[in-house]
Amino acid sequence: MIKTIYLGYFLLGVFSSFFILKNGFRFFQLFFLDTPNKRSLHIKPVPSAGGVSFVIPILIHDFIFAYFKSFEASVPLSLLCIPLILISILDDLIKVSPKYRYLFQLLTALLILRFSNINFFVLSPILNILILIFLVIFITAVVNFTNFMDGSDGLVAGCMFVLFLIINYKLNSNISLIILLGSLATFISWNWNPAKIFMGDIGSTFLGLYFVANILQFNDINEIVGLLLIASPFYGDALITIFRRLFTRQNIFKAHRQHLYQRLSLGKLSKQQVAILYILQISII
C-alpha cells in the first residue's frame, strides 16, 4: 500500500511536469529563449527556464502540506528556497546584476541554516561565527557550481536525479523528493540531447540549493561527507575549473568553455556520452 502511494506521488510529479512543459512551451519560447553565443555548446536558440516544471510541483505540494499542518512541523525546504527562486526566474527573464543574485543567495542560505539540524550554540561564539560564515560560503558555492555545470544537455538534470534518489533512499522515502524525482524524470526526457528546453538559472540554482539543504538535515557528519563524495565527480569539475582560472588570473564569473564536460563535448564525445559518463560516475561511487 505504501509503495503504491509513493508511486502515485512519483507519477504526480511526472504528469505535473509534462503538463507545465507541454502547455508552457510556447511561453518559454517567447520570453525565455536562449540564443547561443561563442561560448555555448548549442547551435540553435532553445527555450530556457524549463526548471519551473520541477520547481512548481514541489512548491505546490509543500505549501499545501505546510498550510494544513499550520506550519507546526518543520518548514518544507522548498519554501525556504523561494527568495532564490524569485531572483533566478527574474535573472532568466531580464538578467540581474551578480551582486543582487548573490545577495539573494546569502539570504536563502541563512534561511536554510536557520531551519537546519546544525546547533550553533554548543561552541564558543567566535567559532560559531566562523562555522556560520563557512557554511554560508559553502551553500552559495554549491548553488553557483550547479549553475556553472548547466551547459550540456541532460548533464545537471541526470546527475541531480541520481543524487536526490540516493538522498530519498537514506531518508526512507520523502514525499517532496519523490515528487521532485518524478518531475525531473519528465524534464530529463525534454532536456536530453538534442534538448527541446533548458532548465535555466531557476532550475540549476534550485537544484543546487535543494541538494545542499537536504544534506544539511542529516545529523551524522559522516552521512554529509559521504553524499558530498558521491557528488564529487560533478562538483569537482566546477571546483577544479574555478581554481585553475584563479591561478591563471582569469575572471571566474565570465562565461567560458574550460570545464571538463565542455572540453569533452567539444572533443570526441557526444553530449549524450558526456551526460552518461558523469551520471555513471556518481552512480557507482
C-alpha positions in Angstrom: 0.0 0.0 0.0 2.8 2.4 1.0 4.7 1.6 -2.2 1.6 2.3 -4.3 1.2 5.7 -2.6 4.9 6.5 -3.4 4.4 5.5 -7.0 1.3 7.8 -7.1 3.4 10.8 -5.9 6.1 9.9 -8.4 3.5 9.9 -11.2 2.1 13.1 -9.9 5.5 14.7 -10.5 5.8 13.1 -13.9 2.5 14.3 -15.2 2.7 17.7 -13.5 6.0 18.4 -15.1 4.7 17.2 -18.5 1.6 19.4 -18.2 3.8 22.5 -17.5 6.3 21.8 -20.3 3.6 20.9 -22.9 1.3 23.9 -22.2 4.1 26.4 -21.4 6.5 25.6 -24.2 5.3 28.5 -26.4 5.6 30.8 -23.4 9.1 29.7 -22.8 9.9 30.3 -26.5 8.6 33.8 -26.4 10.1 35.1 -23.1 13.0 32.7 -22.2 14.7 32.0 -25.5 18.4 31.1 -25.0 20.3 32.4 -28.0 23.7 30.7 -28.5 27.0 32.6 -28.4 30.6 31.7 -29.0 30.8 30.0 -25.6 27.6 28.0 -25.9 27.6 24.3 -26.8 24.3 24.6 -28.6 23.9 26.0 -32.1 20.2 26.9 -32.4 18.1 29.0 -30.0 16.5 26.9 -27.3 13.8 27.9 -24.8 15.0 28.1 -21.2 13.6 28.4 -17.7 12.2 24.9 -18.0 13.2 24.3 -14.4 9.8 25.7 -13.4 8.4 22.3 -14.5 10.0 20.6 -11.4 10.1 23.7 -9.1 6.3 24.4 -9.3 5.0 20.9 -8.4 7.2 20.5 -5.3 6.3 24.1 -4.2 2.6 23.5 -4.5 2.7 20.2 -2.6 4.9 21.6 0.2 2.8 24.7 0.5 -0.5 22.7 0.8 1.2 20.3 3.3 2.5 23.2 5.4 -0.8 25.0 5.2 -2.8 22.1 6.6 -0.2 21.4 9.1 -0.3 25.0 10.1 3.5 25.1 9.9 3.6 23.2 13.2 6.1 20.8 11.8 9.4 21.9 10.2 9.1 24.3 7.3 9.4 22.4 4.0 12.8 23.1 2.4 11.4 24.1 -0.9 9.5 27.0 0.6 12.8 28.2 2.1 14.2 28.4 -1.4 11.6 30.9 -2.6 13.9 34.0 -2.4 16.4 32.3 -4.7 13.7 31.0 -7.0 12.3 34.5 -7.5 15.6 36.2 -8.3 16.6 33.3 -10.5 13.4 33.5 -12.7 13.9 37.2 -12.9 17.5 36.7 -14.0 16.4 34.2 -16.7 14.0 36.9 -17.9 15.9 40.2 -17.8 19.4 39.3 -16.4 20.0 40.6 -12.9 23.3 42.1 -11.6 25.5 39.4 -10.0 25.7 41.3 -6.7 21.9 41.2 -6.3 21.9 37.5 -7.2 24.4 36.8 -4.6 22.6 38.9 -2.0 19.5 36.7 -2.5 21.7 33.6 -2.3 23.0 34.7 1.0 19.5 35.4 2.3 18.3 32.0 1.2 21.5 30.3 2.7 20.7 31.9 6.1 17.1 30.6 5.9 18.3 27.1 5.2 20.7 27.2 8.1 18.0 28.7 10.4 15.9 25.5 9.8 18.8 23.0 9.6 19.8 20.5 12.2 23.0 22.3 12.9 23.4 23.5 16.5 25.2 26.8 16.7 25.1 27.1 20.5 27.4 24.3 21.6 30.7 26.0 20.8 32.4 29.4 21.5 30.8 32.4 19.9 33.8 33.1 17.7 33.9 29.5 16.5 30.2 29.5 15.8 30.5 32.7 13.7 33.4 31.1 11.7 31.3 28.0 11.1 28.3 30.1 10.0 30.5 32.0 7.6 32.0 28.8 6.2 28.5 27.2 5.8 27.1 30.3 4.0 30.0 30.3 1.6 29.6 26.5 1.2 25.9 26.7 0.4 26.3 29.6 -2.1 29.2 27.8 -3.7 27.2 24.6 -4.3 24.4 26.8 -5.8 26.8 28.5 -8.2 28.7 25.3 -9.0 25.5 23.6 -10.0 24.7 26.6 -12.3 28.2 26.5 -13.8 27.7 22.8 -14.7 24.4 23.5 -16.5 25.9 23.8 -20.0 25.3 20.5 -21.7 22.1 18.6 -22.5 20.9 16.3 -19.7 24.0 16.7 -17.5 22.7 18.5 -14.5 19.2 17.0 -14.5 20.6 13.5 -14.9 23.2 13.9 -12.1 20.8 15.6 -9.7 18.2 12.8 -10.3 20.7 10.2 -9.1 21.8 12.4 -6.1 18.2 13.0 -5.0 17.4 9.3 -5.5 20.2 8.5 -3.0 19.1 11.1 -0.5 15.5 9.8 -0.8 16.7 6.3 -0.1 18.6 7.5 3.0 15.6 9.4 4.2 13.4 6.3 3.8 11.2 8.0 1.2 10.3 11.6 1.4 7.2 12.7 -0.5 8.6 16.0 -1.6 11.7 14.3 -3.0 9.6 11.7 -4.7 7.5 14.4 -6.5 10.8 16.1 -7.5 12.2 12.8 -8.8 9.0 12.3 -11.0 9.2 15.9 -12.3 12.9 15.5 -13.0 12.3 12.3 -14.9 10.0 14.1 -17.3 12.3 17.1 -17.6 15.2 14.9 -18.5 13.3 13.5 -21.4 12.8 17.0 -22.7 16.4 18.1 -21.8 18.2 15.1 -23.3 20.2 15.8 -26.4 19.0 17.3 -28.6 17.4 19.4 -25.9 14.0 20.8 -26.5 14.3 23.1 -23.5 16.9 24.2 -20.9 16.3 24.4 -17.1 17.7 28.0 -16.9 19.0 29.5 -13.7 15.7 28.9 -11.9 16.3 25.1 -12.4 20.0 24.8 -11.8 20.2 27.1 -8.7 17.1 25.5 -7.1 18.6 22.0 -7.6 21.9 23.1 -6.1 20.3 24.8 -3.1 17.8 22.0 -2.5 20.6 19.4 -2.6 22.7 21.1 0.0 19.6 22.0 2.1 18.7 18.3 2.2 22.2 17.0 3.1 22.3 19.6 6.0 19.3 17.9 7.5 21.4 14.9 8.4 22.7 14.8 11.9 25.6 12.5 11.1 28.6 14.3 9.6 29.7 11.1 8.0 26.5 11.0 6.0 27.0 14.5 4.8 30.6 13.9 3.8 29.6 10.6 2.1 27.0 12.4 0.0 29.5 15.1 -1.0 32.0 12.4 -2.0 29.3 10.8 -4.2 28.7 14.1 -5.8 32.4 14.9 -6.2 32.7 13.9 -9.9 30.0 16.5 -10.7 31.1 19.3 -8.3 34.8 18.5 -8.6 34.7 19.6 -12.2 33.4 23.1 -11.2 35.8 23.4 -8.2 38.9 22.4 -10.2 38.0 24.8 -13.0 37.5 27.7 -10.6 40.9 27.1 -9.0 42.6 26.8 -12.4 41.1 30.0 -13.6 42.0 31.8 -10.4 45.6 30.7 -10.7 45.8 31.9 -14.3 44.2 35.2 -13.2 41.0 34.8 -15.3 37.6 36.2 -14.4 35.9 33.3 -12.7 32.4 34.9 -13.3 32.9 35.2 -17.1 31.4 32.5 -19.3 33.9 30.1 -20.8 34.5 26.6 -22.2 37.1 25.3 -19.8 35.0 22.9 -17.7 35.9 19.2 -18.3 32.4 18.5 -19.6 32.7 21.3 -22.1 36.1 20.0 -23.3 34.7 16.5 -23.7 31.7 17.8 -25.6 33.9 19.8 -27.9 36.2 16.8 -28.3 35.3 13.3 -29.4 32.4 12.6 -27.1 28.8 13.5 -27.8 26.6 15.3 -25.3 24.8 12.1 -24.6 28.1 10.3 -23.8 29.3 13.2 -21.6 26.0 13.2 -19.6 26.1 9.4 -19.2 29.7 9.5 -18.1 29.0 11.9 -15.3 25.8 10.1 -14.3 27.6 6.7 -14.1 30.5 8.2 -12.1 28.0 9.4 -9.5 26.0 6.2 -9.5 29.0 3.8 -9.0 30.8 5.7 -6.2 
